[in-house]
């Protein structure tokens, strides 16, 4: 079997940084190709090419960057057997979620994101095995005709659209809290779950790379004043609102702190979709709710987010609003429809 042709896209991150000898701080490597070239035996595993697209800190990554990256992968799609993207850990789950939606189920190649907690030049770093694991997973996925966006970190293979960062320091920094991991990396190689997405030959590869950046996410706290958010709704600058709720969709419903009038005003008067999510890992906000504050939120017009991660909830609403859906009802159906395995499907809306 001939070696797979893998494109490594350097998109910044600690994994491609070095320690400055004078300041002892980390900085982007001046020659990323030299950094990656120190990995032994990679050329035995795959035919690797490297393209540097960005060196920015991932905290500064924007929806415009997701669009550019998705377009680049789309343009290069037929030239390679798979793609490995180095990325900062802070927003890696956001980029993975965005790429999954932008590239869709018509994707025919594996797209792997990886990063590290420590730079390659630091003793005891995790950069080396994360990168090696990412390349090995990409090759194995290509051989098995797996086609989806994945995060490879430590020994885990996770669905990108289901992943979140759970630690700033642990080498096991990413998890898929509401869906099992899709693979494990051991000394025996990469083993995949049967739930991975296999190439759908009949599905057209359609690029839908646009995102609406005028989405606002509010982390609800006790005693929060709804009128402060009302000003945002009335400003004309908000195309969608996400309320990260207490529990399984519960929002304050009593007195001056009730969010029910805000939800009704946003959805009925300003036609702004309001999605209620949960701030808890692995949580689920669904239509069948027994908690009265959650039931009332939906009754007043809020859209439940299902078991989507809080990261994907934000990215998905940005994506849906950029697709030109004409009504809040359509957005509601679409939020609970699984496009790339990001939610336990409850709807049938197509975009």
C-alpha positions as CSV (number, residue, x, y, z in Angstrom):
1,X,0.0,0.0,0.0
2,X,1.4,3.4,-1.0
3,X,2.0,6.0,1.7
4,X,-0.9,8.4,2.3
5,X,-0.4,12.0,1.4
6,X,-1.0,14.2,4.4
7,X,-1.1,18.0,4.5
8,X,0.0,19.5,7.8
9,X,-1.6,22.9,8.2
10,X,0.2,25.0,10.8
11,X,-2.4,27.2,12.4
12,X,-0.4,28.3,15.4
13,X,-0.6,27.0,18.9
14,X,1.8,26.1,21.7
15,X,2.6,22.9,19.7
16,X,4.6,24.9,17.2
17,X,6.2,27.4,19.6
18,X,9.7,27.5,21.0
19,X,11.2,29.0,24.2
20,X,13.0,32.2,23.8
21,X,16.5,31.8,25.3
22,X,16.6,35.4,26.6
23,X,13.1,36.0,28.0
24,X,12.3,32.3,28.7
25,X,8.8,33.0,27.3
26,X,7.3,31.0,24.4
27,X,7.1,32.5,21.0
28,X,6.2,31.2,17.5
29,X,9.0,29.3,15.8
30,X,10.7,31.2,13.0
31,X,10.8,28.1,10.9
32,X,7.9,25.7,11.7
33,X,9.0,23.2,9.0
34,X,12.3,22.8,11.0
35,X,10.3,22.2,14.2
36,X,8.1,19.5,12.6
37,X,11.1,18.0,10.9
38,X,12.6,16.8,14.2
39,X,9.9,14.1,14.5
40,X,11.6,10.8,13.7
41,X,10.2,8.3,11.2
42,X,7.2,10.5,10.2
43,X,8.2,10.2,6.5
44,X,8.0,6.4,7.0
45,X,4.4,6.8,8.0
46,X,3.1,9.2,5.4
47,X,4.1,11.6,2.6
48,X,3.9,14.8,4.5
49,X,3.7,18.4,3.2
50,X,3.5,21.5,5.4
51,X,1.6,24.7,4.9
52,X,1.8,27.6,7.3
53,X,-1.5,29.5,7.4
54,X,-1.4,31.3,10.7
55,X,0.8,31.9,13.8
56,X,-1.8,33.9,15.8
57,X,-2.7,33.0,19.3
58,X,-5.9,30.9,19.2
59,X,-7.6,33.4,21.6
60,X,-7.6,35.8,18.6
61,X,-9.2,33.4,16.2
62,X,-12.4,34.7,14.7
63,X,-15.3,33.4,12.5
64,X,-13.5,34.9,9.6
65,X,-10.6,32.7,10.3
66,X,-12.8,29.6,10.3
67,X,-14.2,30.6,6.9
68,X,-10.7,31.0,5.4
69,X,-9.5,27.7,6.9
70,X,-12.6,25.9,5.6
71,X,-12.2,27.4,2.2
72,X,-8.5,26.3,2.1
73,X,-9.3,22.7,3.0
74,X,-12.1,22.7,0.4
75,X,-9.7,23.9,-2.3
76,X,-7.0,21.4,-1.3
77,X,-9.4,18.5,-0.6
78,X,-8.7,16.4,-3.7
79,X,-4.9,16.9,-3.5
80,X,-4.4,15.0,-0.2
81,X,-5.6,11.9,1.7
82,X,-6.0,13.8,4.9
83,X,-5.3,17.0,6.8
84,X,-3.6,17.6,10.2
85,X,-4.1,21.1,11.7
86,X,-1.9,22.4,14.6
87,X,-4.0,24.8,16.7
88,X,-3.9,26.5,20.1
89,X,-5.9,24.7,22.7
90,X,-7.9,27.7,23.9
91,X,-10.3,27.8,20.9
92,X,-9.5,24.4,19.3
93,X,-13.0,23.1,20.0
94,X,-14.5,26.1,18.4
95,X,-12.5,25.7,15.2
96,X,-13.3,22.0,15.1
97,X,-17.0,22.6,15.5
98,X,-16.9,25.3,12.9
99,X,-15.0,23.2,10.4
100,X,-17.3,20.3,10.9
101,X,-20.4,22.4,10.0
102,X,-18.6,24.3,7.1
103,X,-17.3,21.1,5.5
104,X,-20.4,19.0,6.2
105,X,-21.2,15.3,5.7
106,X,-20.0,15.4,2.1
107,X,-16.4,15.6,3.3
108,X,-14.4,12.8,1.9
109,X,-11.2,13.0,3.9
110,X,-10.2,13.0,7.6
111,X,-9.4,16.4,9.1
112,X,-7.5,16.2,12.4
113,X,-6.9,19.0,14.9
114,X,-4.2,18.7,17.6
115,X,-2.2,20.9,19.9
116,X,-0.3,20.7,23.1
117,X,0.0,22.2,26.6
118,X,3.7,22.5,26.4
119,X,6.0,23.5,23.5
120,X,8.0,20.8,21.7
121,X,11.3,22.3,23.1
122,X,10.3,21.9,26.7
123,X,11.3,18.8,28.6
124,X,8.4,16.5,29.3
125,X,6.2,18.1,26.7
126,X,3.1,16.6,25.2
127,X,3.6,18.2,21.8
128,X,5.6,15.3,20.4
129,X,3.2,12.5,21.0
130,X,0.1,14.6,20.2
131,X,1.5,15.4,16.8
132,X,2.7,11.9,16.1
133,X,-0.7,10.6,17.3
134,X,-2.5,13.1,15.0
135,X,-0.5,12.0,12.0
136,X,-1.0,8.3,12.8
137,X,-4.7,8.8,13.3
138,X,-5.0,10.7,10.0
139,X,-3.3,7.9,8.1
140,X,-5.4,5.2,9.8
141,X,-8.6,7.2,9.2
142,X,-7.7,7.7,5.5
143,X,-7.1,4.0,5.1
144,X,-10.5,3.2,6.7
145,X,-12.2,5.9,4.6
146,X,-13.2,7.8,7.7
147,X,-14.3,11.3,6.8
148,X,-15.0,13.8,9.6
149,X,-13.4,16.5,11.7
150,X,-11.7,15.0,14.7
151,X,-9.6,16.2,17.7
152,X,-6.7,14.1,18.7
153,X,-5.2,14.8,22.1
154,X,-3.3,12.6,24.3
155,X,-4.5,9.1,23.6
156,X,-8.1,10.1,22.6
157,X,-9.8,10.5,19.3
158,X,-12.8,12.8,19.7
159,X,-15.5,14.0,17.4
160,X,-14.7,17.6,16.8
161,X,-18.3,18.8,16.9
162,X,-18.7,17.1,20.4
163,X,-15.5,18.3,22.0
164,X,-14.7,20.8,24.7
165,X,-11.6,21.8,26.6
166,X,-11.8,20.8,30.2
167,X,-8.3,21.7,31.6
168,X,-5.7,24.4,31.2
169,X,-2.9,22.2,32.4
170,X,-3.7,18.5,32.2
171,X,-2.3,16.5,29.2
172,X,-5.9,15.1,28.9
173,X,-7.2,18.5,28.2
174,X,-10.2,17.6,25.9
175,X,-13.3,15.6,26.4
176,X,-16.5,14.7,24.7
177,X,-18.9,14.9,27.6
178,X,-22.2,13.9,25.9
179,X,-20.9,11.4,23.4
180,X,-18.3,8.7,23.6
181,X,-14.8,9.1,22.2
182,X,-14.4,7.8,18.6
183,X,-11.0,6.2,19.0
184,X,-8.1,5.3,21.3
185,X,-4.4,5.3,20.5
186,X,-2.2,2.7,22.1
187,X,1.1,0.9,21.4
188,X,-0.9,-1.3,19.1
189,X,-2.1,1.6,16.9
190,X,-5.3,3.4,16.5
191,X,-8.7,1.7,17.1
192,X,-11.9,3.4,16.0
193,X,-15.4,3.2,17.3
194,X,-18.0,1.9,14.8
195,X,-19.7,5.3,15.1
196,X,-17.2,7.2,13.0
197,X,-18.4,8.8,9.9
198,X,-17.4,6.8,6.8
199,X,-17.2,8.5,3.4
200,X,-20.6,8.9,1.8
201,X,-19.8,8.7,-1.8
202,X,-23.2,9.9,-2.9
203,X,-23.2,12.9,-0.7
204,X,-22.1,16.1,-2.5
205,X,-19.2,17.9,-0.9
206,X,-20.8,21.3,-0.3
207,X,-18.9,24.1,1.4
208,X,-21.0,26.3,3.7
209,X,-18.2,28.3,5.4
210,X,-20.0,31.5,6.6
211,X,-20.8,32.4,10.2
212,X,-22.7,35.3,11.7
213,X,-20.6,37.0,14.3
214,X,-23.5,39.0,15.8
215,X,-24.4,36.2,18.2
216,X,-24.2,36.9,21.9
217,X,-23.9,34.3,24.6
218,X,-24.9,35.2,28.2
219,X,-23.8,33.2,31.2
220,X,-26.7,33.5,33.6
221,X,-25.9,34.3,37.2
222,X,-28.2,34.9,40.2
223,X,-29.5,38.5,40.4
224,X,-28.6,39.3,36.8
225,X,-30.6,42.2,35.5
226,X,-32.5,41.4,32.3
227,X,-32.8,45.0,31.3
228,X,-29.1,45.2,30.5
229,X,-29.6,42.5,27.9
230,X,-32.8,44.1,26.7
231,X,-30.6,47.1,25.5
232,X,-28.6,44.7,23.4
233,X,-31.7,43.2,21.9
234,X,-33.1,46.6,21.0
235,X,-29.8,47.8,19.6
236,X,-30.2,46.1,16.2
237,X,-26.7,44.6,16.6
238,X,-27.9,41.2,17.8
239,X,-28.9,38.4,15.4
240,X,-29.1,35.7,18.0
241,X,-29.0,35.2,21.8
242,X,-27.8,32.3,23.8
243,X,-28.7,32.0,27.5
244,X,-26.4,29.6,29.4
245,X,-28.9,28.5,32.0
246,X,-29.0,27.0,35.5
247,X,-29.5,23.3,35.1
248,X,-31.4,21.8,32.2
249,X,-32.6,25.0,30.7
250,X,-33.8,26.8,33.8
251,X,-33.9,30.6,33.7
252,X,-35.1,33.0,36.4
253,X,-38.9,33.5,36.2
254,X,-39.8,35.6,39.2
255,X,-40.0,39.4,39.8
256,X,-37.6,41.9,38.3
257,X,-35.1,39.2,37.6
258,X,-37.4,37.2,35.4
259,X,-36.0,36.5,31.9
260,X,-39.3,35.5,30.5
261,X,-40.3,39.0,29.2
262,X,-36.9,39.3,27.6
263,X,-37.3,36.0,25.8
264,X,-40.8,37.0,24.6
265,X,-39.7,40.5,23.5
266,X,-36.7,39.2,21.6
267,X,-38.5,36.4,19.8
268,X,-41.9,38.0,19.2
269,X,-41.1,41.7,18.7
270,X,-37.5,41.6,17.3
271,X,-37.6,38.1,15.7
272,X,-34.3,37.2,17.3
273,X,-33.9,33.5,18.2
274,X,-33.1,32.9,21.8
275,X,-31.4,29.5,22.5
276,X,-31.3,28.2,26.1
277,X,-28.3,25.9,26.8
278,X,-26.7,24.5,29.9
279,X,-23.4,25.5,31.3
280,X,-22.8,22.0,32.6
281,X,-20.7,19.4,30.9
282,X,-22.8,16.6,29.4
283,X,-26.0,18.5,30.1
284,X,-29.1,18.3,28.0
285,X,-31.8,20.9,27.3
286,X,-34.6,19.2,25.4
287,X,-38.3,19.9,24.7
288,X,-39.4,17.3,27.2
289,X,-38.6,19.1,30.4
290,X,-40.1,18.6,33.9
291,X,-38.4,21.7,35.5
292,X,-41.0,24.6,35.5
293,X,-38.5,27.4,34.9
294,X,-37.2,25.5,31.8
295,X,-40.7,24.7,30.6
296,X,-41.7,28.4,30.9
297,X,-38.6,29.5,28.9
298,X,-39.6,27.3,26.0
299,X,-43.3,28.4,26.3
300,X,-42.2,32.0,26.0
301,X,-40.3,31.3,22.8
302,X,-36.8,30.0,23.7
303,X,-35.2,27.2,21.7
304,X,-33.7,24.3,23.7
305,X,-30.2,23.3,22.7
306,X,-30.5,19.5,23.3
307,X,-27.2,17.8,24.2
308,X,-25.0,20.1,22.1
309,X,-21.9,21.4,23.9
310,X,-21.9,25.0,24.9
311,X,-19.1,25.6,22.3
312,X,-21.1,24.0,19.5
313,X,-24.3,25.8,20.6
314,X,-22.5,29.2,19.9
315,X,-20.9,28.1,16.7
316,X,-24.0,26.4,15.3
317,X,-26.2,29.4,15.9
318,X,-23.6,31.5,14.1
319,X,-23.6,29.1,11.2
320,X,-27.4,28.7,11.0
321,X,-28.0,32.5,11.0
322,X,-25.5,32.8,8.2
323,X,-27.5,30.3,6.1
324,X,-30.5,32.6,5.8
325,X,-33.1,30.7,7.7
326,X,-36.3,32.7,7.5
327,X,-38.0,32.1,10.8
328,X,-37.3,31.4,14.4
329,X,-39.3,28.1,14.0
330,X,-36.8,27.0,11.3
331,X,-33.9,27.9,13.6
332,X,-35.5,25.8,16.3
333,X,-35.8,22.8,14.1
334,X,-32.3,23.2,12.8
335,X,-30.7,23.5,16.2
336,X,-32.0,20.1,17.2
337,X,-31.2,18.5,13.8
338,X,-27.9,16.6,13.6
339,X,-25.8,17.8,10.6
340,X,-22.5,16.3,11.6
341,X,-23.2,14.3,14.7
342,X,-23.2,17.3,17.0
343,X,-26.5,16.5,18.7
344,X,-28.7,13.5,19.4
345,X,-31.1,14.2,16.5
346,X,-34.5,15.5,17.4
347,X,-35.4,17.4,14.2
348,X,-35.4,17.1,10.5
349,X,-34.6,20.6,9.3
350,X,-32.2,20.9,6.3
351,X,-30.0,23.8,5.4
